[in-house]
Amino acid sequence: WAQDGFPIYGPYGPEGVQIQNCGSAGAHATYCQDECGGLEMELDGVDSYKYRYYITGKVGDLESLPSNPKPDSEALYFPYTIRCH
């Protein structure tokens, strides 16, 4: 949970979409993170919050060393965590 009381989710949002920065090439038009690293939207069947944060970036396989995949696009994911507080 973030200090402001909103939940923090991993890198995947509704419908299994990988959350990326809104407006970046390749980002989903609806399910993307705002300038604070969150998504303002009611998600029926998920939770009762109107806002939630996402930790973004590629997910490793938990076996490969060094960890793969490496972050490949700052434009899509940076800074990977909550930006506003």
Wavefront OBJ file of the C-alpha trace (Angstrom):
o trace
v 0.000 0.000 0.000
v 1.166 3.501 -0.777
v 1.376 6.104 1.959
v -1.721 7.819 0.533
v -3.753 4.619 1.047
v -4.022 3.441 -2.558
v -2.996 -0.094 -3.529
v 0.184 -0.899 -5.434
v 0.017 -3.564 -8.131
v 2.675 -5.315 -10.202
v 3.379 -4.600 -13.867
v 0.155 -6.012 -15.311
v -3.170 -4.205 -15.346
v -6.670 -5.029 -16.535
v -6.956 -7.724 -19.213
v -3.290 -8.660 -18.622
v -2.034 -5.462 -20.249
v 1.522 -4.557 -19.278
v 1.250 -1.086 -17.747
v 3.384 1.528 -19.482
v 3.599 5.335 -19.529
v 0.595 6.996 -21.194
v 1.468 8.623 -24.484
v 4.526 6.452 -25.129
v 4.739 4.519 -28.373
v 3.463 1.019 -27.657
v 1.509 1.930 -24.512
v -2.128 0.824 -24.308
v -4.480 3.755 -24.975
v -6.726 3.051 -21.962
v -4.648 1.035 -19.507
v -1.521 3.137 -19.009
v 0.014 4.961 -16.049
v -0.242 8.686 -15.491
v 2.544 11.063 -14.422
v 2.332 9.697 -10.853
v 2.682 6.053 -11.877
v -0.955 5.162 -11.389
v -4.230 4.488 -13.136
v -7.378 6.421 -12.252
v -10.247 4.114 -13.111
v -12.859 1.972 -11.425
v -12.209 -1.707 -12.120
v -15.259 -3.825 -11.397
v -14.344 -7.219 -10.028
v -10.815 -6.128 -9.089
v -11.174 -3.752 -6.162
v -13.262 -0.818 -4.990
v -10.585 1.833 -5.495
v -10.737 4.649 -8.017
v -6.938 4.904 -8.213
v -4.089 2.435 -7.983
v -0.317 2.498 -8.546
v 1.738 0.083 -10.625
v 5.346 -1.041 -10.397
v 6.388 -1.187 -14.030
v 9.005 -2.865 -16.181
v 9.705 -6.268 -17.608
v 9.364 -9.280 -15.332
v 12.264 -11.712 -15.010
v 11.915 -15.474 -15.056
v 13.338 -15.790 -11.492
v 15.923 -18.318 -12.710
v 18.319 -16.568 -15.108
v 21.389 -14.786 -13.772
v 21.880 -11.984 -14.324
v 18.185 -11.271 -14.235
v 16.500 -11.232 -17.619
v 14.902 -9.423 -19.273
v 16.652 -6.133 -18.619
v 14.667 -2.873 -18.720
v 14.600 -1.901 -22.365
v 12.737 1.388 -22.573
v 12.835 4.309 -20.179
v 10.153 6.011 -22.264
v 7.719 3.164 -21.546
v 8.483 2.410 -17.914
v 10.748 4.926 -16.114
v 10.937 5.448 -13.165
v 9.318 2.025 -12.462
v 7.811 3.099 -9.110
v 5.498 5.742 -7.613
v 6.472 9.269 -8.654
v 4.154 11.516 -6.646
v 3.847 11.662 -2.878
l 1 2 3 4 5 6 7 8 9 10 11 12 13 14 15 16 17 18 19 20 21 22 23 24 25 26 27 28 29 30 31 32 33 34 35 36 37 38 39 40 41 42 43 44 45 46 47 48 49 50 51 52 53 54 55 56 57 58 59 60 61 62 63 64 65 66 67 68 69 70 71 72 73 74 75 76 77 78 79 80 81 82 83 84 85
